[in-house]
Amino acid sequence: MTRDEALNRLERIVMVVVLGAVIALDTFTFFSSSSLANLLAFLISIAATASFALYIWSPWVASASLAVLFALSFITNTQFNVIVAAAVAVGLVMRLGRIALILSYAGFFLVATSVIAYSDRGETVNVGIYLVIATVSGAIGFALRVASARGHRLEEQLVIQAEQEKEAVLAERRWIAGELHDSIAHHLTVVALHVQMLDDPDISRDSQEAIRTAAKKAMADLRFVIELADDGPRTSAVQTGDLAEAVDEARSEIESAGHPVVSTGDPRDTRLPRIAEIVLARIVRESATNILKHAGPGEVSIRLDVDDESAALSIRSPLPATPRRDLPSSGTGLNRMAERVIGASGEFSAEAVDGQWRVSARLPIA
């Protein structure tokens, strides 16, 4: 109750309809049974009813208008009608007003009922009925306010949930795209590379075998990604991310492309945690893809250093004299490698150093 509320559309429609009906009934009653001498009393009564419409725009203005009308009602002896209207308006104040308005209106209402109770008119006045009306109306208004607040919270939760679902869908799409890139782009690069070697009779048979193997692996990885994206039963085993297997596969593929490979370090080191092994295996595979696409003639080195605190992987390959155009690259692989390393609280860099392209990753293992 720290801020003013507003009526919802349904509440506004109901209020306008009810006020219109009450004003129409009062008008009909006045012209059918009253004289023009009571015109001022009729106008104050109509104004008190019409002032409820002001709650649609400003609870403060509406409450102030009721206070003014209550003061004027003593001139026409219609204070009882106005105090009833003020008692009913307690519900609107509880529904719409902030604490300051509620306390102010409560003070006004108590003063007004006291004035009526102690006014010297020779009449017995039971102010209890006005207090009962105000209490019931206030309870209804408070209940409507609680229900409205709950509705707003549910709407906000639905909006947040819809946004989260949207983000989840986008994340799943990015994940599928990344898995397709990591799993299949490498094999397709191998296929594209060896297709160019089929015309060489000396290595044609080896190239055919390399293409067959890469195509078979690509199909297996494609089925794996599709089944992971599906909610159906899994038939493919989850990729292990075995670092030693990744290094051996990369060495074989790079050497078949004509690059000697020097590998140092033990990829089977038992100090390597599983997450580090998976991340480093993906870096080796992606780096092999990039080497097959872009490396110039020369030696490729794969160096792994493991100690009790971290695991460092460095892969160097010669830069080409001129960029290759037949095997284009989108740069997605480097971004994926960086995301994986940083996501594992590691450090990543990829840069040209002394005529070589160097990919470096360091992961904590302590």
C-alpha positions as CSV (number, residue, x, y, z in Angstrom):
1,M,0.0,0.0,0.0
2,T,2.9,2.3,-0.6
3,R,1.5,3.6,-3.9
4,D,-1.9,4.4,-5.5
5,E,-3.5,1.6,-7.4
6,A,-5.8,1.8,-10.5
7,L,-9.0,0.0,-11.3
8,N,-8.8,-2.6,-14.0
9,R,-11.0,-2.4,-17.0
10,L,-13.7,-4.7,-15.7
11,E,-13.9,-2.8,-12.4
12,R,-14.2,0.5,-14.3
13,I,-17.0,-0.8,-16.5
14,V,-18.9,-2.1,-13.5
15,M,-18.5,1.2,-11.6
16,V,-19.7,3.2,-14.6
17,V,-22.7,1.0,-15.1
18,V,-23.7,1.0,-11.4
19,L,-23.2,4.8,-11.1
20,G,-25.3,5.4,-14.2
21,A,-28.1,3.2,-12.9
22,V,-28.1,4.9,-9.4
23,I,-28.1,8.4,-11.0
24,A,-30.8,7.5,-13.4
25,L,-32.9,6.1,-10.5
26,D,-32.4,9.2,-8.3
27,T,-33.3,11.4,-11.2
28,F,-36.5,9.5,-12.0
29,T,-37.5,9.6,-8.4
30,F,-36.8,13.3,-8.0
31,F,-38.8,14.4,-11.0
32,S,-41.7,12.0,-10.3
33,S,-42.2,12.7,-6.6
34,S,-40.2,15.8,-5.5
35,S,-40.6,19.5,-6.0
36,L,-38.1,21.9,-7.4
37,A,-37.6,23.3,-3.9
38,N,-35.5,20.3,-3.2
39,L,-33.3,20.9,-6.3
40,L,-30.2,21.7,-4.3
41,A,-30.5,18.6,-2.1
42,F,-31.0,16.6,-5.3
43,L,-27.9,18.1,-6.9
44,I,-25.7,17.3,-3.8
45,S,-27.0,13.8,-3.7
46,I,-26.3,13.3,-7.5
47,A,-22.8,14.9,-7.0
48,A,-22.0,12.5,-4.1
49,T,-22.9,9.6,-6.4
50,A,-21.0,11.0,-9.4
51,S,-17.9,11.7,-7.2
52,F,-17.4,7.9,-7.2
53,A,-16.4,8.2,-10.9
54,L,-13.5,10.4,-9.8
55,Y,-11.9,7.3,-8.2
56,I,-11.2,6.1,-11.7
57,W,-8.7,9.0,-12.2
58,S,-7.6,10.1,-8.7
59,P,-8.6,8.7,-5.3
60,W,-7.3,11.9,-3.6
61,V,-9.5,14.2,-5.7
62,A,-12.5,11.9,-5.2
63,S,-12.1,11.7,-1.4
64,A,-11.6,15.5,-1.2
65,S,-14.8,16.0,-3.2
66,L,-16.7,13.8,-0.8
67,A,-15.4,15.8,2.1
68,V,-16.6,19.1,0.4
69,L,-20.0,17.6,-0.3
70,F,-20.3,16.4,3.3
71,A,-19.8,20.0,4.5
72,L,-22.3,21.3,2.0
73,S,-24.9,18.6,2.9
74,F,-25.7,20.3,6.2
75,I,-27.2,23.2,4.2
76,T,-29.8,20.9,2.6
77,N,-30.0,18.4,5.5
78,T,-28.7,15.6,3.3
79,Q,-25.7,14.7,5.4
80,F,-27.1,11.3,6.1
81,N,-27.1,10.5,2.4
82,V,-23.5,11.8,2.0
83,I,-22.2,9.9,5.0
84,V,-23.6,6.7,3.5
85,A,-21.9,7.4,0.3
86,A,-18.7,8.1,2.2
87,A,-19.0,4.8,4.0
88,V,-19.4,2.9,0.7
89,A,-16.4,4.9,-0.7
90,V,-14.2,3.3,2.1
91,G,-14.0,0.2,-0.2
92,L,-12.6,2.3,-3.1
93,V,-10.1,4.0,-0.8
94,M,-8.9,0.6,0.5
95,R,-8.8,-0.7,-3.1
96,L,-6.9,2.2,-4.6
97,G,-5.3,4.4,-2.0
98,R,-1.9,4.4,-0.4
99,I,-1.4,4.3,3.3
100,A,-1.5,8.1,3.6
101,L,-4.8,8.4,1.9
102,I,-6.3,5.5,3.9
103,L,-5.3,7.0,7.2
104,S,-6.5,10.5,6.1
105,Y,-9.8,9.1,4.9
106,A,-10.3,7.1,8.1
107,G,-9.7,10.2,10.2
108,F,-12.2,12.2,8.0
109,F,-14.8,9.4,8.2
110,L,-14.6,9.2,12.0
111,V,-14.8,12.9,12.4
112,A,-17.8,13.0,10.0
113,T,-19.7,10.3,11.9
114,S,-18.9,12.0,15.2
115,V,-20.3,15.3,13.9
116,I,-23.5,13.6,12.8
117,A,-23.7,11.7,16.1
118,Y,-23.4,14.8,18.3
119,S,-25.2,17.3,16.0
120,D,-28.0,19.0,17.9
121,R,-31.0,18.2,15.7
122,G,-33.3,16.5,18.2
123,E,-32.9,13.2,16.4
124,T,-31.5,9.9,17.5
125,V,-28.7,8.9,15.2
126,N,-27.2,5.4,15.1
127,V,-23.8,5.9,13.7
128,G,-23.0,2.2,14.2
129,I,-24.8,1.4,10.9
130,Y,-22.4,3.7,9.1
131,L,-19.4,2.1,10.7
132,V,-20.7,-1.4,9.7
133,I,-21.2,-0.3,6.1
134,A,-17.7,1.2,6.1
135,T,-16.1,-1.9,7.6
136,V,-17.8,-4.2,5.1
137,S,-17.0,-2.0,2.2
138,G,-13.4,-1.6,3.3
139,A,-13.0,-5.4,3.7
140,I,-14.3,-5.9,0.2
141,G,-12.0,-3.2,-1.2
142,F,-9.0,-4.7,0.6
143,A,-9.9,-8.2,-0.7
144,L,-10.1,-6.8,-4.3
145,R,-6.7,-5.1,-3.8
146,V,-5.1,-8.3,-2.6
147,A,-6.6,-10.2,-5.6
148,S,-5.4,-7.5,-8.0
149,A,-1.9,-7.6,-6.5
150,R,-1.9,-11.4,-6.9
151,G,-3.1,-11.1,-10.5
152,H,-0.2,-8.6,-11.2
153,R,2.3,-11.0,-9.7
154,L,1.0,-13.9,-11.8
155,E,1.2,-11.7,-14.9
156,E,4.7,-10.8,-14.1
157,Q,5.6,-14.4,-13.4
158,L,4.0,-15.4,-16.7
159,V,6.1,-12.8,-18.5
160,I,9.2,-13.9,-16.8
161,Q,8.4,-17.6,-17.5
162,A,7.8,-16.8,-21.2
163,E,11.1,-15.0,-21.4
164,Q,12.9,-17.8,-19.7
165,E,11.3,-20.3,-22.1
166,K,12.3,-18.1,-25.0
167,E,15.9,-18.0,-23.7
168,A,15.9,-21.7,-23.1
169,V,14.8,-22.3,-26.7
170,L,17.5,-20.0,-28.0
171,A,20.1,-21.6,-25.8
172,E,19.0,-25.0,-27.1
173,R,19.3,-23.8,-30.6
174,R,22.8,-22.4,-29.9
175,W,23.8,-25.7,-28.3
176,I,22.6,-27.7,-31.2
177,A,24.4,-25.4,-33.7
178,G,27.5,-25.7,-31.6
179,E,27.4,-29.4,-31.3
180,L,26.8,-29.8,-35.0
181,H,29.8,-27.5,-35.6
182,D,32.1,-29.3,-33.2
183,S,31.1,-32.8,-34.2
184,I,30.5,-32.6,-37.9
185,A,32.5,-29.6,-39.3
186,H,35.8,-31.4,-38.5
187,H,34.8,-34.6,-40.4
188,L,33.5,-32.6,-43.4
189,T,36.8,-30.7,-43.5
190,V,38.7,-34.0,-43.6
191,V,36.4,-35.2,-46.4
192,A,36.9,-31.9,-48.4
193,L,40.6,-32.1,-48.0
194,H,41.0,-35.7,-49.1
195,V,38.6,-35.2,-52.1
196,Q,41.3,-33.0,-53.5
197,M,43.8,-35.8,-53.2
198,L,41.9,-38.5,-55.0
199,D,43.6,-37.6,-58.3
200,D,47.0,-38.5,-56.9
201,P,47.4,-42.3,-57.4
202,D,50.0,-42.6,-54.7
203,I,47.7,-41.5,-51.9
204,S,44.3,-42.1,-53.5
205,R,43.6,-45.3,-51.6
206,D,44.5,-43.6,-48.3
207,S,42.3,-40.7,-49.1
208,Q,39.4,-42.9,-49.9
209,E,39.8,-44.7,-46.6
210,A,40.0,-41.3,-44.8
211,I,36.9,-40.1,-46.5
212,R,35.0,-43.3,-45.7
213,T,36.1,-43.0,-42.0
214,A,35.3,-39.3,-41.7
215,A,31.8,-39.8,-43.4
216,K,31.0,-42.7,-41.0
217,K,32.0,-40.6,-38.0
218,A,30.0,-37.6,-39.2
219,M,26.9,-39.8,-39.6
220,A,27.4,-41.2,-36.1
221,D,27.9,-37.7,-34.6
222,L,24.8,-36.4,-36.5
223,R,22.7,-39.2,-35.0
224,F,24.1,-38.4,-31.6
225,V,23.2,-34.7,-31.8
226,I,19.7,-35.5,-33.2
227,E,18.9,-37.9,-30.4
228,L,20.1,-35.5,-27.8
229,A,17.9,-32.8,-29.2
230,D,15.0,-35.2,-29.3
231,D,13.0,-36.4,-26.2
232,G,12.9,-39.9,-27.4
233,P,15.0,-42.9,-26.2
234,R,18.8,-42.6,-26.5
235,T,20.6,-45.3,-28.6
236,S,23.9,-43.6,-29.0
237,A,26.5,-43.5,-26.3
238,V,27.4,-40.1,-25.0
239,Q,30.6,-38.8,-26.4
240,T,33.4,-39.5,-24.0
241,G,35.6,-36.5,-24.8
242,D,38.7,-38.8,-24.4
243,L,41.8,-36.6,-24.7
244,A,44.2,-39.3,-25.7
245,E,41.8,-40.5,-28.5
246,A,41.4,-36.9,-29.7
247,V,45.2,-36.4,-29.9
248,D,45.7,-39.7,-31.7
249,E,42.9,-38.9,-34.2
250,A,44.3,-35.4,-34.8
251,R,47.8,-36.7,-35.3
252,S,46.6,-39.2,-37.9
253,E,44.5,-36.7,-39.8
254,I,47.1,-34.0,-39.8
255,E,49.9,-36.4,-40.9
256,S,47.7,-37.7,-43.7
257,A,47.4,-34.1,-44.9
258,G,51.2,-34.0,-45.2
259,H,52.2,-32.3,-41.9
260,P,54.6,-34.0,-39.5
261,V,53.3,-33.9,-35.9
262,V,55.3,-33.7,-32.7
263,S,53.2,-34.5,-29.6
264,T,54.5,-34.1,-26.1
265,G,52.9,-34.7,-22.8
266,D,50.7,-37.5,-21.5
267,P,47.0,-37.0,-22.4
268,R,46.2,-40.0,-20.1
269,D,47.6,-38.2,-17.0
270,T,45.4,-39.3,-14.1
271,R,45.5,-35.8,-12.6
272,L,43.3,-34.5,-15.4
273,P,39.8,-34.0,-14.1
274,R,36.9,-35.0,-16.4
275,I,35.8,-31.5,-17.3
276,A,39.4,-30.5,-18.3
277,E,39.8,-33.6,-20.4
278,I,36.5,-33.0,-22.3
279,V,37.3,-29.3,-22.9
280,L,40.9,-30.0,-24.0
281,A,39.7,-32.8,-26.3
282,R,37.3,-30.4,-28.0
283,I,40.1,-27.9,-28.5
284,V,42.4,-30.5,-30.0
285,R,39.6,-31.6,-32.5
286,E,38.7,-28.0,-33.4
287,S,42.4,-27.1,-33.8
288,A,42.9,-30.1,-36.1
289,T,40.0,-28.8,-38.2
290,N,41.6,-25.4,-38.5
291,I,45.0,-26.9,-39.3
292,L,43.6,-29.0,-42.1
293,K,41.8,-25.9,-43.5
294,H,44.5,-23.2,-43.1
295,A,48.0,-24.5,-42.2
296,G,50.9,-23.9,-44.5
297,P,53.7,-26.5,-45.1
298,G,55.6,-27.4,-42.0
299,E,55.5,-29.2,-38.6
300,V,52.6,-29.1,-36.2
301,S,53.3,-29.4,-32.4
302,I,50.8,-30.5,-29.7
303,R,52.2,-29.9,-26.2
304,L,50.4,-30.8,-23.0
305,D,51.8,-29.8,-19.6
306,V,50.0,-31.1,-16.5
307,D,51.0,-30.3,-12.9
308,D,49.1,-30.4,-9.6
309,E,47.5,-27.0,-10.2
310,S,46.7,-26.7,-13.9
311,A,46.7,-28.3,-17.3
312,A,48.1,-26.3,-20.2
313,L,47.6,-27.2,-23.9
314,S,49.5,-25.5,-26.7
315,I,49.0,-26.3,-30.4
316,R,51.2,-24.7,-33.0
317,S,50.9,-24.9,-36.8
318,P,52.7,-23.0,-39.6
319,L,50.8,-20.1,-41.1
320,P,50.1,-20.3,-44.8
321,A,51.8,-18.0,-47.3
322,T,48.4,-17.2,-48.9
323,P,45.0,-17.9,-47.4
324,R,43.1,-20.9,-48.7
325,R,39.8,-20.1,-50.4
326,D,38.5,-23.6,-51.1
327,L,37.9,-24.3,-47.3
328,P,36.3,-21.2,-45.9
329,S,35.9,-20.6,-42.1
330,S,33.3,-18.7,-40.2
331,G,35.4,-18.2,-37.0
332,T,32.8,-20.1,-35.0
333,G,35.4,-22.7,-33.8
334,L,37.6,-20.1,-32.1
335,N,34.6,-18.6,-30.2
336,R,33.4,-22.1,-29.2
337,M,36.9,-23.0,-27.8
338,A,37.1,-19.7,-25.9
339,E,33.6,-20.2,-24.4
340,R,34.4,-23.7,-23.3
341,V,37.7,-22.7,-21.6
342,I,36.3,-19.6,-20.0
343,G,33.3,-21.6,-18.8
344,A,35.6,-23.9,-17.0
345,S,37.4,-21.0,-15.3
346,G,40.4,-21.2,-17.6
347,E,42.4,-19.0,-19.9
348,F,42.4,-19.1,-23.7
349,S,44.3,-17.4,-26.5
350,A,44.6,-17.8,-30.2
351,E,47.2,-15.7,-32.1
352,A,49.9,-15.6,-34.7
353,V,53.4,-15.8,-33.1
354,D,56.6,-15.9,-35.2
355,G,55.0,-17.2,-38.4
356,Q,53.0,-19.8,-36.5
357,W,49.4,-20.0,-35.4
358,R,49.3,-20.8,-31.7
359,V,46.2,-21.9,-29.7
360,S,46.8,-22.0,-26.0
361,A,44.5,-23.1,-23.2
362,R,45.1,-23.4,-19.4
363,L,42.6,-25.0,-17.1
364,P,42.8,-25.2,-13.3
365,I,42.7,-28.8,-11.9
366,A,43.4,-28.2,-8.2
